[in-house]
Amino acid sequence: MDSVLPVVITLLALAAVMLISATDRRARTLERRLQRLEGKVDLLLAHAGIAEPEGPGAAEIDSLLAQGKKIQAIKVHRETTGSGLAEAKEAVERRMR
């Protein structure tokens, strides 16, 4: 009985690692697909000459950018949209142009 417990614990740990790995792999795949779709939407908007719709907090972000507070603007973008750091940085830099 004592020799079975470490084997069971090892198998459970291995199963947990495999589950986490599969979930992480799926999340990365979905993230890549989402980035490609967002890129395509951006191209379609640009081709049609349509400006990107104003998101929540746009006025505050513009105000922070006017004050030269880029990092704070990125933080506000992340808080209002739930986006990641890289995506928020790109969005704020697009607004700066």
Distance bins in CASP14 RR format, pairs under 12 A and 6 or more apart:
PFRMAT RR
TARGET T0000
AUTHOR 0000-0000-0000
RMODE 2
METHOD distances of the structure
MODEL  1
1 7 0 0 0 0 0 1 0 0 0 0 0
1 8 0 0 0 0 0 1 0 0 0 0 0
2 8 0 0 0 0 0 1 0 0 0 0 0
3 9 0 0 0 0 0 1 0 0 0 0 0
3 10 0 0 0 0 0 1 0 0 0 0 0
4 10 0 0 0 0 0 1 0 0 0 0 0
4 11 0 0 0 0 0 1 0 0 0 0 0
5 11 0 0 0 0 0 1 0 0 0 0 0
5 12 0 0 0 0 0 1 0 0 0 0 0
6 12 0 0 0 0 0 1 0 0 0 0 0
6 13 0 0 0 0 0 1 0 0 0 0 0
7 13 0 0 0 0 0 1 0 0 0 0 0
7 14 0 0 0 0 0 1 0 0 0 0 0
8 14 0 0 0 0 0 1 0 0 0 0 0
8 15 0 0 0 0 0 1 0 0 0 0 0
9 15 0 0 0 0 0 1 0 0 0 0 0
9 16 0 0 0 0 0 1 0 0 0 0 0
10 16 0 0 0 0 0 1 0 0 0 0 0
10 17 0 0 0 0 0 1 0 0 0 0 0
11 17 0 0 0 0 0 1 0 0 0 0 0
11 18 0 0 0 0 0 1 0 0 0 0 0
12 18 0 0 0 0 0 1 0 0 0 0 0
12 19 0 0 0 0 0 1 0 0 0 0 0
13 19 0 0 0 0 0 1 0 0 0 0 0
13 20 0 0 0 0 0 1 0 0 0 0 0
14 20 0 0 0 0 0 1 0 0 0 0 0
14 21 0 0 0 0 0 1 0 0 0 0 0
15 21 0 0 0 0 0 1 0 0 0 0 0
15 22 0 0 0 0 0 1 0 0 0 0 0
16 22 0 0 0 0 0 1 0 0 0 0 0
16 23 0 0 0 0 0 1 0 0 0 0 0
17 23 0 0 0 0 0 1 0 0 0 0 0
17 24 0 0 0 0 0 1 0 0 0 0 0
18 24 0 0 0 0 0 1 0 0 0 0 0
18 25 0 0 0 0 0 1 0 0 0 0 0
19 25 0 0 0 0 0 1 0 0 0 0 0
19 26 0 0 0 0 0 1 0 0 0 0 0
20 26 0 0 0 0 0 1 0 0 0 0 0
20 27 0 0 0 0 0 1 0 0 0 0 0
21 27 0 0 0 0 0 1 0 0 0 0 0
21 28 0 0 0 0 0 1 0 0 0 0 0
22 28 0 0 0 0 0 1 0 0 0 0 0
22 29 0 0 0 0 0 1 0 0 0 0 0
23 29 0 0 0 0 0 1 0 0 0 0 0
23 30 0 0 0 0 0 1 0 0 0 0 0
24 30 0 0 0 0 0 1 0 0 0 0 0
24 31 0 0 0 0 0 1 0 0 0 0 0
25 31 0 0 0 0 0 1 0 0 0 0 0
25 32 0 0 0 0 0 1 0 0 0 0 0
26 32 0 0 0 0 0 1 0 0 0 0 0
26 33 0 0 0 0 0 1 0 0 0 0 0
27 33 0 0 0 0 0 1 0 0 0 0 0
27 34 0 0 0 0 0 1 0 0 0 0 0
28 34 0 0 0 0 0 1 0 0 0 0 0
28 35 0 0 0 0 0 1 0 0 0 0 0
29 35 0 0 0 0 0 1 0 0 0 0 0
29 36 0 0 0 0 0 1 0 0 0 0 0
30 36 0 0 0 0 0 1 0 0 0 0 0
30 37 0 0 0 0 0 1 0 0 0 0 0
31 37 0 0 0 0 0 1 0 0 0 0 0
31 38 0 0 0 0 0 1 0 0 0 0 0
31 83 0 0 0 0 0 1 0 0 0 0 0
31 84 0 0 0 0 0 1 0 0 0 0 0
31 86 0 0 0 0 0 1 0 0 0 0 0
31 87 0 0 0 0 0 1 0 0 0 0 0
32 38 0 0 0 0 0 1 0 0 0 0 0
32 39 0 0 0 0 0 1 0 0 0 0 0
33 39 0 0 0 0 0 1 0 0 0 0 0
33 40 0 0 0 0 0 1 0 0 0 0 0
34 40 0 0 0 0 0 1 0 0 0 0 0
34 41 0 0 0 0 0 1 0 0 0 0 0
34 83 0 0 0 0 0 1 0 0 0 0 0
34 84 0 0 0 0 0 1 0 0 0 0 0
34 87 0 0 0 0 1 0 0 0 0 0 0
35 41 0 0 0 0 0 1 0 0 0 0 0
35 42 0 0 0 0 0 1 0 0 0 0 0
35 83 0 0 0 0 0 1 0 0 0 0 0
35 84 0 0 0 0 0 1 0 0 0 0 0
35 86 0 0 0 0 1 0 0 0 0 0 0
35 87 0 0 0 0 1 0 0 0 0 0 0
35 90 0 0 0 0 0 1 0 0 0 0 0
36 42 0 0 0 0 0 1 0 0 0 0 0
36 43 0 0 0 0 0 1 0 0 0 0 0
37 43 0 0 0 0 0 1 0 0 0 0 0
37 44 0 0 0 0 0 1 0 0 0 0 0
38 44 0 0 0 0 0 1 0 0 0 0 0
38 45 0 0 0 0 0 1 0 0 0 0 0
38 52 0 0 0 0 0 1 0 0 0 0 0
38 83 0 0 0 0 0 1 0 0 0 0 0
38 86 0 0 0 0 0 1 0 0 0 0 0
38 87 0 0 0 0 1 0 0 0 0 0 0
38 90 0 0 0 0 1 0 0 0 0 0 0
38 91 0 0 0 0 0 1 0 0 0 0 0
39 45 0 0 0 0 1 0 0 0 0 0 0
39 46 0 0 0 0 1 0 0 0 0 0 0
39 47 0 0 0 0 0 1 0 0 0 0 0
39 52 0 0 0 0 0 1 0 0 0 0 0
39 87 0 0 0 0 0 1 0 0 0 0 0
39 90 0 0 0 0 0 1 0 0 0 0 0
40 46 0 0 0 0 0 1 0 0 0 0 0
40 47 0 0 0 0 0 1 0 0 0 0 0
41 47 0 0 0 0 0 1 0 0 0 0 0
41 48 0 0 0 0 0 1 0 0 0 0 0
41 50 0 0 0 0 0 1 0 0 0 0 0
41 52 0 0 0 0 1 0 0 0 0 0 0
41 53 0 0 0 0 0 1 0 0 0 0 0
42 48 0 0 0 0 0 1 0 0 0 0 0
42 49 0 0 0 0 0 1 0 0 0 0 0
42 50 0 0 0 0 0 1 0 0 0 0 0
42 51 0 0 0 0 0 1 0 0 0 0 0
42 52 1 0 0 1 0 0 0 0 0 0 0
42 87 0 0 0 0 0 1 0 0 0 0 0
42 90 0 0 0 0 0 1 0 0 0 0 0
42 91 0 0 0 0 0 1 0 0 0 0 0
42 94 0 0 0 0 1 0 0 0 0 0 0
43 49 0 0 0 0 0 1 0 0 0 0 0
43 50 0 0 0 0 0 1 0 0 0 0 0
44 50 0 0 0 0 1 0 0 0 0 0 0
44 52 0 0 0 0 0 1 0 0 0 0 0
45 51 1 0 0 1 0 0 0 0 0 0 0
45 52 1 0 0 1 0 0 0 0 0 0 0
45 53 0 0 0 0 1 0 0 0 0 0 0
45 94 0 0 0 0 0 1 0 0 0 0 0
46 52 0 0 0 0 1 0 0 0 0 0 0
46 94 0 0 0 0 0 1 0 0 0 0 0
51 58 0 0 0 0 0 1 0 0 0 0 0
51 94 0 0 0 0 0 1 0 0 0 0 0
51 95 0 0 0 0 0 1 0 0 0 0 0
52 58 0 0 0 0 1 0 0 0 0 0 0
52 90 0 0 0 0 0 1 0 0 0 0 0
52 91 0 0 0 0 1 0 0 0 0 0 0
52 94 1 0 0 1 0 0 0 0 0 0 0
52 95 0 0 0 0 1 0 0 0 0 0 0
52 97 0 0 0 0 0 1 0 0 0 0 0
54 60 0 0 0 0 0 1 0 0 0 0 0
54 61 0 0 0 0 1 0 0 0 0 0 0
54 62 0 0 0 0 1 0 0 0 0 0 0
54 80 0 0 0 0 0 1 0 0 0 0 0
54 81 0 0 0 0 0 1 0 0 0 0 0
54 91 0 0 0 0 0 1 0 0 0 0 0
54 95 0 0 0 0 1 0 0 0 0 0 0
55 61 0 0 0 0 1 0 0 0 0 0 0
55 62 0 0 0 0 0 1 0 0 0 0 0
55 76 0 0 0 0 0 1 0 0 0 0 0
55 77 0 0 0 0 1 0 0 0 0 0 0
55 80 1 0 0 1 0 0 0 0 0 0 0
55 81 1 0 0 1 0 0 0 0 0 0 0
55 82 0 0 0 0 0 1 0 0 0 0 0
55 83 0 0 0 0 0 1 0 0 0 0 0
55 91 0 0 0 0 1 0 0 0 0 0 0
55 95 0 0 0 0 0 1 0 0 0 0 0
56 76 0 0 0 0 1 0 0 0 0 0 0
56 77 0 0 0 0 1 0 0 0 0 0 0
56 78 0 0 0 0 0 1 0 0 0 0 0
56 79 0 0 0 0 1 0 0 0 0 0 0
56 80 1 0 1 0 0 0 0 0 0 0 0
56 81 1 0 0 1 0 0 0 0 0 0 0
56 82 0 0 0 0 0 1 0 0 0 0 0
56 83 0 0 0 0 0 1 0 0 0 0 0
57 63 0 0 0 0 1 0 0 0 0 0 0
57 64 0 0 0 0 1 0 0 0 0 0 0
57 65 0 0 0 0 0 1 0 0 0 0 0
57 73 0 0 0 0 1 0 0 0 0 0 0
57 75 0 0 0 0 0 1 0 0 0 0 0
57 76 1 0 0 1 0 0 0 0 0 0 0
57 77 1 0 0 1 0 0 0 0 0 0 0
57 78 0 0 0 0 0 1 0 0 0 0 0
57 79 0 0 0 0 1 0 0 0 0 0 0
57 80 1 0 1 0 0 0 0 0 0 0 0
57 81 0 0 0 0 1 0 0 0 0 0 0
57 82 0 0 0 0 0 1 0 0 0 0 0
57 88 0 0 0 0 0 1 0 0 0 0 0
57 91 0 0 0 0 0 1 0 0 0 0 0
57 92 0 0 0 0 0 1 0 0 0 0 0
57 95 0 0 0 0 0 1 0 0 0 0 0
58 64 0 0 0 0 0 1 0 0 0 0 0
58 65 0 0 0 0 0 1 0 0 0 0 0
58 73 0 0 0 0 0 1 0 0 0 0 0
58 76 0 0 0 0 1 0 0 0 0 0 0
58 77 0 0 0 0 1 0 0 0 0 0 0
58 80 0 0 0 0 1 0 0 0 0 0 0
58 81 0 0 0 0 0 1 0 0 0 0 0
58 91 0 0 0 0 1 0 0 0 0 0 0
58 92 0 0 0 0 0 1 0 0 0 0 0
58 94 0 0 0 0 0 1 0 0 0 0 0
58 95 1 0 0 1 0 0 0 0 0 0 0
59 65 0 0 0 0 0 1 0 0 0 0 0
59 66 0 0 0 0 0 1 0 0 0 0 0
59 73 0 0 0 0 0 1 0 0 0 0 0
59 76 0 0 0 0 0 1 0 0 0 0 0
59 80 0 0 0 0 0 1 0 0 0 0 0
59 95 0 0 0 0 0 1 0 0 0 0 0
60 66 0 0 0 0 0 1 0 0 0 0 0
60 67 0 0 0 0 0 1 0 0 0 0 0
60 69 0 0 0 0 0 1 0 0 0 0 0
60 72 0 0 0 0 1 0 0 0 0 0 0
60 73 0 0 0 0 1 0 0 0 0 0 0
60 74 0 0 0 0 0 1 0 0 0 0 0
60 75 0 0 0 0 0 1 0 0 0 0 0
60 76 1 0 1 0 0 0 0 0 0 0 0
60 77 0 0 0 0 1 0 0 0 0 0 0
60 79 0 0 0 0 1 0 0 0 0 0 0
60 80 0 0 0 0 1 0 0 0 0 0 0
60 92 0 0 0 0 0 1 0 0 0 0 0
60 95 0 0 0 0 0 1 0 0 0 0 0
61 67 0 0 0 0 0 1 0 0 0 0 0
61 68 0 0 0 0 0 1 0 0 0 0 0
61 69 0 0 0 0 1 0 0 0 0 0 0
61 70 0 0 0 0 1 0 0 0 0 0 0
61 71 0 0 0 0 0 1 0 0 0 0 0
61 72 0 0 0 0 1 0 0 0 0 0 0
61 73 1 0 1 0 0 0 0 0 0 0 0
61 74 0 0 0 0 1 0 0 0 0 0 0
61 75 0 0 0 0 1 0 0 0 0 0 0
61 76 1 0 1 0 0 0 0 0 0 0 0
61 77 1 0 1 0 0 0 0 0 0 0 0
61 78 0 0 0 0 0 1 0 0 0 0 0
61 79 0 0 0 0 0 1 0 0 0 0 0
61 80 0 0 0 0 1 0 0 0 0 0 0
61 81 0 0 0 0 0 1 0 0 0 0 0
61 88 0 0 0 0 1 0 0 0 0 0 0
61 91 0 0 0 0 1 0 0 0 0 0 0
61 92 1 0 0 1 0 0 0 0 0 0 0
61 93 0 0 0 0 0 1 0 0 0 0 0
61 94 0 0 0 0 0 1 0 0 0 0 0
61 95 1 0 0 1 0 0 0 0 0 0 0
61 96 0 0 0 0 1 0 0 0 0 0 0
62 68 0 0 0 0 0 1 0 0 0 0 0
62 69 0 0 0 0 0 1 0 0 0 0 0
62 70 0 0 0 0 0 1 0 0 0 0 0
62 73 0 0 0 0 1 0 0 0 0 0 0
62 76 0 0 0 0 0 1 0 0 0 0 0
62 77 0 0 0 0 0 1 0 0 0 0 0
62 92 0 0 0 0 1 0 0 0 0 0 0
62 95 1 0 0 1 0 0 0 0 0 0 0
62 96 0 0 0 0 1 0 0 0 0 0 0
63 69 0 0 0 0 1 0 0 0 0 0 0
63 72 0 0 0 0 1 0 0 0 0 0 0
63 73 0 0 0 0 1 0 0 0 0 0 0
63 76 0 0 0 0 1 0 0 0 0 0 0
63 95 0 0 0 0 0 1 0 0 0 0 0
64 70 1 0 0 1 0 0 0 0 0 0 0
64 71 0 0 0 0 1 0 0 0 0 0 0
64 72 1 0 1 0 0 0 0 0 0 0 0
64 73 1 1 0 0 0 0 0 0 0 0 0
64 74 0 0 0 0 1 0 0 0 0 0 0
64 75 0 0 0 0 1 0 0 0 0 0 0
64 76 1 0 0 1 0 0 0 0 0 0 0
64 77 0 0 0 0 1 0 0 0 0 0 0
64 92 0 0 0 0 1 0 0 0 0 0 0
64 95 0 0 0 0 0 1 0 0 0 0 0
64 96 0 0 0 0 0 1 0 0 0 0 0
65 71 0 0 0 0 0 1 0 0 0 0 0
65 72 0 0 0 0 1 0 0 0 0 0 0
65 73 1 0 1 0 0 0 0 0 0 0 0
65 74 0 0 0 0 1 0 0 0 0 0 0
65 76 0 0 0 0 0 1 0 0 0 0 0
65 77 0 0 0 0 0 1 0 0 0 0 0
65 91 0 0 0 0 0 1 0 0 0 0 0
65 92 1 0 0 1 0 0 0 0 0 0 0
65 93 0 0 0 0 1 0 0 0 0 0 0
65 94 0 0 0 0 0 1 0 0 0 0 0
65 95 1 0 0 1 0 0 0 0 0 0 0
65 96 1 0 1 0 0 0 0 0 0 0 0
65 97 0 0 0 0 0 1 0 0 0 0 0
66 72 0 0 0 0 0 1 0 0 0 0 0
66 73 0 0 0 0 1 0 0 0 0 0 0
66 95 0 0 0 0 0 1 0 0 0 0 0
66 96 0 0 0 0 0 1 0 0 0 0 0
67 73 0 0 0 0 1 0 0 0 0 0 0
68 74 0 0 0 0 0 1 0 0 0 0 0
68 92 0 0 0 0 0 1 0 0 0 0 0
68 96 0 0 0 0 1 0 0 0 0 0 0
69 75 0 0 0 0 1 0 0 0 0 0 0
69 76 0 0 0 0 1 0 0 0 0 0 0
69 92 0 0 0 0 0 1 0 0 0 0 0
69 96 0 0 0 0 0 1 0 0 0 0 0
70 76 0 0 0 0 0 1 0 0 0 0 0
70 77 0 0 0 0 0 1 0 0 0 0 0
70 88 0 0 0 0 0 1 0 0 0 0 0
70 89 0 0 0 0 1 0 0 0 0 0 0
70 91 0 0 0 0 0 1 0 0 0 0 0
70 92 1 0 0 1 0 0 0 0 0 0 0
70 93 0 0 0 0 1 0 0 0 0 0 0
70 95 0 0 0 0 0 1 0 0 0 0 0
70 96 1 0 0 1 0 0 0 0 0 0 0
71 77 0 0 0 0 0 1 0 0 0 0 0
71 78 0 0 0 0 0 1 0 0 0 0 0
71 85 0 0 0 0 0 1 0 0 0 0 0
71 88 0 0 0 0 0 1 0 0 0 0 0
71 89 0 0 0 0 1 0 0 0 0 0 0
71 92 0 0 0 0 1 0 0 0 0 0 0
71 93 0 0 0 0 0 1 0 0 0 0 0
72 78 0 0 0 0 0 1 0 0 0 0 0
72 79 0 0 0 0 0 1 0 0 0 0 0
72 88 0 0 0 0 0 1 0 0 0 0 0
72 92 0 0 0 0 1 0 0 0 0 0 0
73 79 0 0 0 0 0 1 0 0 0 0 0
73 80 0 0 0 0 0 1 0 0 0 0 0
73 88 0 0 0 0 1 0 0 0 0 0 0
73 89 0 0 0 0 1 0 0 0 0 0 0
73 91 0 0 0 0 1 0 0 0 0 0 0
73 92 1 0 1 0 0 0 0 0 0 0 0
73 93 0 0 0 0 1 0 0 0 0 0 0
73 94 0 0 0 0 0 1 0 0 0 0 0
73 95 1 0 0 1 0 0 0 0 0 0 0
73 96 0 0 0 0 1 0 0 0 0 0 0
74 80 0 0 0 0 0 1 0 0 0 0 0
74 81 0 0 0 0 0 1 0 0 0 0 0
74 82 0 0 0 0 0 1 0 0 0 0 0
74 83 0 0 0 0 1 0 0 0 0 0 0
74 84 0 0 0 0 1 0 0 0 0 0 0
74 85 1 0 0 1 0 0 0 0 0 0 0
74 86 0 0 0 0 0 1 0 0 0 0 0
74 87 0 0 0 0 1 0 0 0 0 0 0
74 88 1 0 1 0 0 0 0 0 0 0 0
74 89 1 0 1 0 0 0 0 0 0 0 0
74 90 0 0 0 0 1 0 0 0 0 0 0
74 91 0 0 0 0 1 0 0 0 0 0 0
74 92 1 0 1 0 0 0 0 0 0 0 0
74 93 0 0 0 0 1 0 0 0 0 0 0
74 94 0 0 0 0 0 1 0 0 0 0 0
74 95 0 0 0 0 0 1 0 0 0 0 0
74 96 0 0 0 0 0 1 0 0 0 0 0
75 81 0 0 0 0 0 1 0 0 0 0 0
75 82 0 0 0 0 0 1 0 0 0 0 0
75 83 0 0 0 0 0 1 0 0 0 0 0
75 84 0 0 0 0 0 1 0 0 0 0 0
75 85 0 0 0 0 1 0 0 0 0 0 0
75 88 1 0 0 1 0 0 0 0 0 0 0
75 89 0 0 0 0 0 1 0 0 0 0 0
75 92 0 0 0 0 1 0 0 0 0 0 0
76 82 0 0 0 0 0 1 0 0 0 0 0
76 83 0 0 0 0 0 1 0 0 0 0 0
76 88 0 0 0 0 1 0 0 0 0 0 0
76 91 0 0 0 0 0 1 0 0 0 0 0
76 92 0 0 0 0 1 0 0 0 0 0 0
76 95 0 0 0 0 0 1 0 0 0 0 0
77 83 1 0 0 1 0 0 0 0 0 0 0
77 84 0 0 0 0 1 0 0 0 0 0 0
77 85 0 0 0 0 1 0 0 0 0 0 0
77 86 0 0 0 0 0 1 0 0 0 0 0
77 87 0 0 0 0 1 0 0 0 0 0 0
77 88 1 0 1 0 0 0 0 0 0 0 0
77 89 0 0 0 0 1 0 0 0 0 0 0
77 90 0 0 0 0 1 0 0 0 0 0 0
77 91 1 0 1 0 0 0 0 0 0 0 0
77 92 1 0 1 0 0 0 0 0 0 0 0
77 93 0 0 0 0 0 1 0 0 0 0 0
77 94 0 0 0 0 0 1 0 0 0 0 0
77 95 0 0 0 0 1 0 0 0 0 0 0
77 96 0 0 0 0 0 1 0 0 0 0 0
78 84 1 0 1 0 0 0 0 0 0 0 0
78 85 1 0 0 1 0 0 0 0 0 0 0
78 86 0 0 0 0 0 1 0 0 0 0 0
78 87 0 0 0 0 1 0 0 0 0 0 0
78 88 1 0 1 0 0 0 0 0 0 0 0
78 89 0 0 0 0 1 0 0 0 0 0 0
78 90 0 0 0 0 0 1 0 0 0 0 0
78 91 0 0 0 0 1 0 0 0 0 0 0
78 92 0 0 0 0 1 0 0 0 0 0 0
79 85 0 0 0 0 0 1 0 0 0 0 0
79 88 0 0 0 0 1 0 0 0 0 0 0
80 88 0 0 0 0 1 0 0 0 0 0 0
80 91 0 0 0 0 0 1 0 0 0 0 0
80 92 0 0 0 0 0 1 0 0 0 0 0
81 87 0 0 0 0 1 0 0 0 0 0 0
81 88 1 0 0 1 0 0 0 0 0 0 0
81 90 0 0 0 0 0 1 0 0 0 0 0
81 91 1 0 0 1 0 0 0 0 0 0 0
81 92 0 0 0 0 0 1 0 0 0 0 0
82 88 0 0 0 0 1 0 0 0 0 0 0
82 91 0 0 0 0 0 1 0 0 0 0 0
83 89 0 0 0 0 1 0 0 0 0 0 0
83 90 0 0 0 0 1 0 0 0 0 0 0
83 91 1 0 0 1 0 0 0 0 0 0 0
83 92 0 0 0 0 0 1 0 0 0 0 0
84 90 0 0 0 0 1 0 0 0 0 0 0
84 91 0 0 0 0 1 0 0 0 0 0 0
84 92 0 0 0 0 0 1 0 0 0 0 0
85 91 0 0 0 0 0 1 0 0 0 0 0
85 92 0 0 0 0 0 1 0 0 0 0 0
86 92 0 0 0 0 0 1 0 0 0 0 0
86 93 0 0 0 0 0 1 0 0 0 0 0
87 93 0 0 0 0 0 1 0 0 0 0 0
87 94 0 0 0 0 0 1 0 0 0 0 0
88 94 0 0 0 0 0 1 0 0 0 0 0
88 95 0 0 0 0 0 1 0 0 0 0 0
89 95 0 0 0 0 0 1 0 0 0 0 0
89 96 0 0 0 0 0 1 0 0 0 0 0
90 96 0 0 0 0 0 1 0 0 0 0 0
90 97 0 0 0 0 0 1 0 0 0 0 0
91 97 0 0 0 0 0 1 0 0 0 0 0
END
